[in-house]
C-alpha cells in the first residue's frame, strides 16, 4: 500500500522542514535547544555583574547586595571606618568603606572583571562620565579629580583595579593611601 507524503510549502516557496521547524510544536530536540538557550541567557543576565552599594549609600544596602550576588563578605572594623570586602564568584574583590555615620564614602575594586561602575558609583556615575570625557587617551587609565568626586581606574583584561571616593565624606584623619 503506497503512502503519500504531503509537503507544506508556504507562499514564499520555503518548506519549514528545511529549517528544522516541524510544525507548530517542534521536535523534542528543538525544544531542548530552546530551553538550554533560555537557561544560558538567564545565567548570563544574572552573572553579568554584581550589584553593590554605591557611593553615598548606607551600610544596610551592602548586606542585601552581598546576599543578592551570592558573594562572600569579610568585615573589618577600624577606629574611623568599617571595610566591607566582597569577593564575587567571578574573582573580583570590591571593598566598600563605610564611615561611622553609616555612609559609603569610598569604593575600591580589583580583579579579572571590571565592576559595573554605574552601580558602584551610583548617583555620581553621570558626573564621572562627563568628567572622564576627553581625559582618556585610547585604553589608558582614567583619573577624574573634582572637588566632589575622585575616581581612578586602570588595568587591562583580567587585571582591573581602581577606586572612587567622595572627599567630603572621608572621615577626618583618614589617610587616602589607606583606601586601596
C-alpha positions as CSV (number, residue, x, y, z in Angstrom):
1,X,0.0,0.0,0.0
2,X,1.7,3.3,-1.1
3,X,1.9,6.1,1.5
4,X,1.7,9.6,0.2
5,X,3.7,12.4,1.9
6,X,2.3,15.9,1.8
7,X,4.9,18.6,1.9
8,X,3.8,22.0,3.3
9,X,5.2,24.8,1.2
10,X,4.5,28.4,2.3
11,X,3.6,31.2,-0.1
12,X,7.2,32.3,-0.2
13,X,8.1,28.8,-1.6
14,X,10.0,27.8,1.6
15,X,9.5,24.5,3.3
16,X,9.7,24.8,7.1
17,X,11.1,21.3,7.4
18,X,14.3,22.5,5.6
19,X,14.9,24.8,8.6
20,X,14.2,22.3,11.3
21,X,10.7,23.6,12.0
22,X,8.5,20.6,12.3
23,X,5.0,22.1,12.6
24,X,3.8,24.3,15.4
25,X,5.2,22.3,18.4
26,X,8.6,21.4,17.1
27,X,10.6,18.3,17.8
28,X,11.9,17.2,21.2
29,X,15.5,18.2,20.2
30,X,14.3,21.7,19.2
31,X,12.5,22.2,22.5
32,X,15.6,21.0,24.4
33,X,17.7,23.5,22.4
34,X,15.3,26.4,23.2
35,X,15.3,25.5,26.9
36,X,19.1,25.3,27.1
37,X,19.4,28.6,25.2
38,X,17.0,30.3,27.6
39,X,18.9,29.0,30.6
40,X,22.2,30.2,29.2
41,X,20.6,33.7,28.5
42,X,19.2,33.8,32.1
43,X,22.6,32.8,33.6
44,X,24.4,35.4,31.6
45,X,21.9,38.1,32.7
46,X,22.3,37.1,36.4
47,X,26.1,36.8,36.1
48,X,26.6,40.0,34.2
49,X,27.7,42.0,37.1
50,X,27.2,42.1,40.8
51,X,25.1,44.7,42.5
52,X,26.9,46.5,45.2
53,X,26.3,49.6,47.3
54,X,27.1,52.9,45.7
55,X,29.0,55.8,46.9
56,X,26.9,57.8,49.4
57,X,24.5,54.8,50.1
58,X,24.0,53.5,53.6
59,X,25.7,50.4,55.1
60,X,22.4,48.4,55.2
61,X,22.4,48.2,51.4
62,X,25.7,46.3,51.4
63,X,24.3,43.2,53.2
64,X,21.4,42.9,50.8
65,X,23.6,43.3,47.8
66,X,26.1,40.7,49.1
67,X,23.3,38.2,49.6
68,X,21.9,39.0,46.1
69,X,25.2,38.3,44.3
70,X,25.9,35.2,46.5
71,X,29.3,36.6,47.2
72,X,31.4,36.2,50.3
73,X,31.9,39.1,52.6
74,X,34.5,39.9,55.2
75,X,34.0,42.9,57.5
76,X,37.0,44.7,59.1
77,X,36.1,47.4,61.8
78,X,38.7,50.1,62.3
79,X,38.6,53.0,64.6
80,X,37.3,55.5,62.0
81,X,35.5,53.3,59.5
82,X,34.5,49.8,58.5
83,X,35.6,48.0,55.4
84,X,33.2,45.6,53.7
85,X,35.2,43.3,51.5
86,X,33.1,41.4,49.0
87,X,34.5,38.6,46.8
88,X,32.4,37.9,43.8
89,X,32.1,34.3,42.4
90,X,34.0,35.6,39.4
91,X,37.0,36.7,41.4
92,X,36.6,40.5,41.6
93,X,37.1,42.0,45.0
94,X,35.1,45.1,45.9
95,X,35.8,47.0,49.1
96,X,33.3,49.4,50.4
97,X,34.5,51.9,53.1
98,X,31.7,52.9,55.5
99,X,32.0,55.9,57.9
100,X,30.9,55.8,61.5
101,X,27.8,57.6,60.3
102,X,26.9,54.6,58.1
103,X,27.7,56.1,54.7
104,X,29.8,54.5,52.0
105,X,32.5,57.2,51.4
106,X,34.8,55.1,49.1
107,X,34.8,52.0,47.0
108,X,37.8,50.1,45.5
109,X,38.0,47.2,43.1
110,X,40.5,44.8,41.7
111,X,40.2,41.6,39.8
112,X,39.7,39.9,36.5
113,X,36.4,41.7,35.7
114,X,35.6,45.4,35.7
115,X,32.7,46.0,38.1
116,X,29.7,47.9,36.9
117,X,30.8,51.5,37.6
118,X,27.3,52.8,37.2
119,X,26.2,50.6,40.1
120,X,29.1,51.3,42.4
121,X,29.4,55.0,41.7
122,X,25.6,55.4,41.9
123,X,24.4,58.9,41.6
124,X,28.0,60.1,40.9
125,X,28.3,58.0,37.7
126,X,27.0,60.7,35.4
127,X,29.5,63.2,36.9
128,X,32.2,60.6,36.4
129,X,31.3,60.0,32.7
130,X,31.1,63.7,31.9
131,X,34.4,64.5,33.7
132,X,36.2,61.5,32.1
133,X,35.3,62.5,28.5
134,X,38.3,63.9,26.8
135,X,40.7,62.8,29.6
136,X,41.1,59.3,28.4
137,X,43.5,58.5,25.6
138,X,42.8,55.2,24.0
139,X,42.6,52.4,26.5
140,X,44.7,54.1,29.2
141,X,43.9,54.8,32.8
142,X,41.2,57.2,33.8
143,X,41.7,59.8,36.5
144,X,38.9,62.1,37.5
145,X,39.6,64.6,40.3
146,X,36.9,67.1,41.1
147,X,36.0,68.7,44.4
148,X,33.1,66.4,44.9
149,X,34.4,63.2,43.4
150,X,37.7,61.4,42.8
151,X,37.8,58.2,40.6
152,X,41.0,56.4,39.5
153,X,40.6,53.4,37.2
154,X,43.1,51.4,35.3
155,X,44.1,47.9,34.2
156,X,43.9,45.5,31.4
157,X,42.0,42.3,30.5
158,X,41.8,40.1,33.6
159,X,43.6,42.7,35.8
160,X,41.4,45.7,36.6
161,X,41.7,48.0,39.6
162,X,40.6,51.3,40.8
163,X,39.0,53.4,43.5
164,X,36.4,56.1,43.9
165,X,35.7,58.4,46.8
166,X,33.8,61.5,47.9
167,X,36.3,63.8,49.6
168,X,33.6,65.5,51.7
169,X,32.5,62.1,53.2
170,X,36.0,60.8,54.0
171,X,36.3,60.8,57.8
172,X,38.7,63.4,59.3
173,X,42.2,61.9,59.9
174,X,41.8,59.1,57.3
175,X,44.9,58.8,55.1
176,X,43.7,58.4,51.5
177,X,46.6,55.9,50.9
178,X,44.6,53.5,53.2
179,X,41.9,53.5,50.5
180,X,43.1,50.7,48.2
